[in-house]
Amino acid sequence: MSRPHPHPLALFSLAPINKRAEEAVAHPENGPFVSRLDDGTLALDIGHIRSKSGNTTFATLGRGDADIFVEGSSIAKIQCSFEIDVDTNAIMLYDRSHGQTTQVSGENATPFDYGRLRKVVVQEQLDTILGMGGQGRNLVQFRLEWHHDPDVAMEKVKNREGITSGYEEHPRLARTVIDEDTALPSRRETRIHTPGPQQLKMRYATIGDRLGAGQFGEVFKAIDADSGKLMAVKILKQPGRATQKQQEEWRQAMNHTLKREVEILAKLSHVSKTSKA
């Protein structure tokens, strides 16, 4: 029996895109996760049920002893997992398949690629489609429907262990003896491809409101899409209508200002480390 609305403690829901995903939602093993979205779609809620794999995991998906059962010969026993970055409370998607048959796409996608660990941040308006299995990593496809903006979601992750009511134990936990010290997934990092000679480009997404503004641009709170770490990003704004000479003067002034900012930040970091020593 599905819920008429997403569970109040669910952070997001997996809405099916294709028939194989609809079959996963309808599978009897996944009944406790099912709710109905506002448009009437049946989806799988993530976040309100304690994972069998430990407190740093929201859910594992696969055709083995996973939280959410996904059928298919090309689906791994543990295909992928949604986990918490314990330092920033960001929600990360890990590809746990040996054949590396998990992929993200959609709005502002930061797909798994060569030279990077097989994990990415998922949040509202970032990596909005999850695909798994098959040659095109699209045998089963879900759309991530978020119920909170990134700041609120991360705050709920931070406070999740303080929840005393409404948080449900996994209905199949009795089948498995859980050792919290060795529970899957471990904090191991999924293997990477051998990196090429090129320098990997940093990928990030902004979070929440603007932190400040200056002469040359605006500063936003952001998150590294590959590591889940928080950072501040300064987005530079070039002058509109300007002569070539004016543009060159702007670049020189900007470079001088940025150099000073970096030097100041370096000194602050050094002082902070010294004070802790």
C-alpha positions as CSV (number, residue, x, y, z in Angstrom):
1,M,0.0,0.0,0.0
2,S,1.6,3.3,-1.1
3,R,1.5,6.5,0.9
4,P,-0.7,9.2,-0.6
5,H,2.2,11.7,-0.2
6,P,6.0,11.4,0.2
7,H,7.1,10.6,3.7
8,P,7.7,13.8,5.8
9,L,11.3,12.6,6.5
10,A,12.1,11.7,2.9
11,L,14.7,14.0,1.3
12,F,13.9,13.0,-2.2
13,S,12.0,10.5,-4.3
14,L,13.1,8.3,-7.2
15,A,10.4,8.8,-9.9
16,P,10.5,6.2,-12.7
17,I,11.3,7.3,-16.2
18,N,11.0,4.0,-18.1
19,K,9.2,0.7,-17.8
20,R,12.0,-1.1,-15.9
21,A,12.0,1.6,-13.3
22,E,8.2,1.4,-13.0
23,E,8.6,-2.4,-12.4
24,A,11.2,-1.6,-9.6
25,V,8.7,0.7,-7.9
26,A,5.9,-1.9,-8.2
27,H,8.1,-4.8,-6.8
28,P,6.7,-6.1,-3.5
29,E,10.1,-5.9,-1.8
30,N,10.1,-2.1,-2.2
31,G,6.6,-1.5,-0.8
32,P,7.7,0.4,2.3
33,F,9.5,3.0,0.1
34,V,6.6,3.8,-2.2
35,S,4.6,7.0,-2.1
36,R,2.5,9.0,-4.6
37,L,3.9,12.3,-5.9
38,D,1.7,15.4,-6.5
39,D,1.3,14.5,-10.2
40,G,0.1,11.0,-9.2
41,T,3.3,9.2,-10.1
42,L,4.3,6.3,-7.8
43,A,7.9,6.8,-6.6
44,L,10.5,5.5,-4.1
45,D,11.1,7.7,-1.1
46,I,14.7,8.0,0.1
47,G,15.7,9.1,3.6
48,H,12.9,8.0,6.0
49,I,14.0,4.4,6.4
50,R,17.2,3.3,8.1
51,S,19.4,1.6,5.6
52,K,20.6,-2.0,6.3
53,S,24.1,-0.8,5.5
54,G,24.6,1.6,8.4
55,N,24.0,5.2,9.5
56,T,26.1,6.9,6.8
57,T,24.0,5.4,4.0
58,F,20.5,6.4,2.9
59,A,19.8,3.5,0.6
60,T,21.5,0.9,-1.5
61,L,20.0,-0.2,-4.9
62,G,20.7,-3.6,-6.6
63,R,19.5,-7.1,-7.2
64,G,21.2,-8.6,-4.1
65,D,20.7,-7.8,-0.4
66,A,20.1,-4.1,-1.1
67,D,17.6,-1.8,0.5
68,I,15.8,-1.3,-2.8
69,F,15.5,-4.3,-5.1
70,V,16.1,-3.6,-8.8
71,E,15.8,-6.6,-11.1
72,G,17.9,-7.3,-14.2
73,S,20.8,-9.5,-15.2
74,S,23.0,-6.5,-15.8
75,I,22.2,-4.9,-12.4
76,A,24.9,-5.6,-9.8
77,K,24.0,-7.1,-6.4
78,I,24.9,-3.7,-5.0
79,Q,24.6,-1.4,-8.0
80,C,24.8,2.0,-6.3
81,S,24.2,3.8,-3.0
82,F,23.2,7.2,-1.7
83,E,25.5,8.1,1.2
84,I,26.3,11.0,3.5
85,D,29.5,13.0,3.4
86,V,30.1,13.1,7.1
87,D,32.1,16.4,7.0
88,T,29.6,18.5,5.0
89,N,26.3,16.5,5.1
90,A,26.1,16.5,1.4
91,I,24.4,13.6,-0.3
92,M,26.6,11.5,-2.6
93,L,25.8,8.9,-5.2
94,Y,28.4,6.1,-5.4
95,D,28.6,3.7,-8.3
96,R,29.2,0.3,-6.6
97,S,28.9,-1.9,-9.7
98,H,32.0,-3.8,-10.9
99,G,31.1,-3.0,-14.5
100,Q,30.7,0.7,-13.8
101,T,27.2,0.6,-15.1
102,T,25.7,3.5,-13.1
103,Q,25.5,7.0,-14.6
104,V,23.9,10.4,-13.9
105,S,22.5,12.8,-16.4
106,G,19.9,15.5,-16.7
107,E,20.1,19.1,-15.4
108,N,23.6,20.4,-14.7
109,A,25.0,16.8,-14.9
110,T,28.4,16.0,-13.6
111,P,28.7,12.4,-14.9
112,F,31.2,9.8,-13.8
113,D,34.2,10.0,-16.1
114,Y,37.8,9.1,-16.5
115,G,40.3,9.9,-13.8
116,R,37.6,10.7,-11.1
117,L,36.3,8.6,-8.2
118,R,33.0,7.0,-8.9
119,K,31.0,9.3,-6.8
120,V,29.2,12.6,-7.3
121,V,27.0,15.0,-5.4
122,V,23.3,14.8,-6.0
123,Q,21.0,17.7,-5.0
124,E,18.2,19.8,-6.5
125,Q,19.1,20.9,-10.0
126,L,22.3,18.8,-10.1
127,D,22.5,15.3,-11.5
128,T,18.8,14.9,-11.7
129,I,18.6,11.6,-13.6
130,L,19.9,8.2,-12.4
131,G,20.5,5.5,-14.9
132,M,21.8,1.9,-14.3
133,G,22.4,-1.3,-16.2
134,G,22.7,-2.1,-19.9
135,Q,25.3,-0.9,-22.4
136,G,24.0,2.7,-22.2
137,R,23.6,2.8,-18.4
138,N,19.9,3.4,-19.1
139,L,18.2,0.0,-18.6
140,V,16.6,1.4,-15.4
141,Q,16.1,5.2,-15.2
142,F,14.8,7.4,-12.3
143,R,14.4,11.1,-12.0
144,L,15.3,12.5,-8.6
145,E,12.5,14.6,-7.2
146,W,13.8,16.7,-4.3
147,H,11.5,17.8,-1.4
148,H,13.9,20.4,-0.1
149,D,16.5,22.9,-1.4
150,P,20.2,22.0,-0.9
151,D,20.7,24.0,2.3
152,V,17.6,22.5,4.0
153,A,18.4,19.0,2.8
154,M,22.0,19.2,4.3
155,E,20.6,20.6,7.6
156,K,18.1,17.7,7.7
157,V,21.0,15.2,7.1
158,K,22.9,16.9,10.0
159,N,20.0,16.4,12.4
160,R,18.8,13.0,11.2
161,E,20.4,11.1,14.1
162,G,18.5,13.3,16.5
163,I,15.1,12.2,15.1
164,T,13.2,10.2,17.7
165,S,9.9,9.7,16.0
166,G,8.8,8.9,12.4
167,Y,12.2,7.3,11.4
168,E,11.5,3.8,10.4
169,E,13.6,0.7,10.7
170,H,14.1,-1.3,7.5
171,P,11.4,-4.0,7.4
172,R,13.9,-6.6,6.2
173,L,16.6,-5.8,8.8
174,A,15.7,-9.0,10.7
175,R,17.2,-11.0,7.8
176,T,20.6,-9.5,8.2
177,V,22.9,-9.1,11.2
178,I,24.3,-5.6,11.0
179,D,27.7,-4.8,12.4
180,E,27.9,-1.0,12.5
181,D,31.7,-1.0,12.4
182,T,31.9,-3.1,9.2
183,A,28.5,-2.4,7.6
184,L,28.4,-1.9,3.8
185,P,29.1,0.5,2.2
186,S,32.5,1.1,3.8
187,R,34.1,4.4,3.5
188,R,36.4,3.1,0.8
189,E,36.5,5.1,-2.4
190,T,35.3,3.4,-5.6
191,R,38.1,2.7,-8.0
192,I,39.1,5.2,-10.7
193,H,40.2,4.9,-14.2
194,T,43.9,5.6,-14.9
195,P,43.9,9.4,-15.3
196,G,45.1,10.9,-18.6
197,P,47.7,13.7,-18.9
198,Q,45.0,16.4,-18.9
199,Q,44.2,18.4,-15.8
200,L,40.7,17.5,-14.6
201,K,38.4,20.5,-14.4
202,M,36.8,21.4,-11.1
203,R,33.0,20.8,-11.1
204,Y,30.8,22.6,-8.6
205,A,27.2,23.7,-7.9
206,T,26.1,26.8,-6.0
207,I,24.1,26.5,-2.9
208,G,21.8,29.0,-1.3
209,D,22.1,32.7,-1.4
210,R,25.0,35.0,-2.5
211,L,27.6,35.5,0.2
212,G,28.9,38.8,-1.0
213,A,29.9,41.0,-3.9
214,G,32.8,43.1,-4.9
215,Q,34.2,45.2,-7.7
216,F,34.9,42.3,-10.0
217,G,32.2,39.8,-9.2
218,E,30.0,37.9,-6.7
219,V,30.8,35.2,-4.2
220,F,28.5,32.2,-3.7
221,K,28.4,29.3,-1.3
222,A,29.1,26.2,-3.4
223,I,29.9,22.5,-3.2
224,D,32.5,20.5,-5.1
225,A,30.4,18.1,-7.2
226,D,33.0,15.3,-7.0
227,S,34.2,15.5,-3.4
228,G,31.1,16.9,-1.6
229,K,33.3,19.6,0.1
230,L,32.0,23.1,0.7
231,M,33.7,26.1,-0.8
232,A,33.2,29.7,-1.8
233,V,33.2,30.5,-5.5
234,K,33.8,34.0,-6.9
235,I,32.1,34.5,-10.3
236,L,33.8,37.2,-12.2
237,K,31.9,39.7,-14.3
238,Q,33.6,41.2,-17.3
239,P,32.8,44.8,-18.2
240,G,30.1,45.3,-20.8
241,R,30.9,47.8,-23.5
242,A,34.5,48.7,-23.2
243,T,37.4,49.4,-25.5
244,Q,40.3,46.9,-25.8
245,K,42.4,49.2,-23.6
246,Q,39.7,49.4,-20.9
247,Q,39.4,45.6,-21.0
248,E,43.1,45.1,-20.6
249,E,43.2,47.6,-17.6
250,W,40.3,45.7,-16.1
251,R,42.2,42.3,-16.4
252,Q,45.3,43.8,-14.8
253,A,43.3,45.3,-11.9
254,M,41.4,42.1,-11.4
255,N,44.5,39.9,-11.4
256,H,46.1,42.2,-8.9
257,T,43.0,42.0,-6.6
258,L,42.7,38.3,-6.9
259,K,46.4,37.8,-6.1
260,R,46.0,39.9,-2.9
261,E,42.9,37.8,-2.0
262,V,44.8,34.6,-2.4
263,E,47.7,35.9,-0.3
264,I,45.4,37.0,2.5
265,L,43.6,33.6,2.4
266,A,46.9,31.8,2.6
267,K,48.0,33.8,5.6
268,L,44.6,33.1,7.3
269,S,45.0,29.4,6.7
270,H,48.6,29.5,8.1
271,V,47.5,31.4,11.2
272,S,44.6,28.9,11.7
273,K,46.9,25.9,11.5
274,T,49.5,27.5,13.8
275,S,46.8,28.3,16.4
276,K,45.7,24.7,16.5
277,A,49.3,23.4,17.0
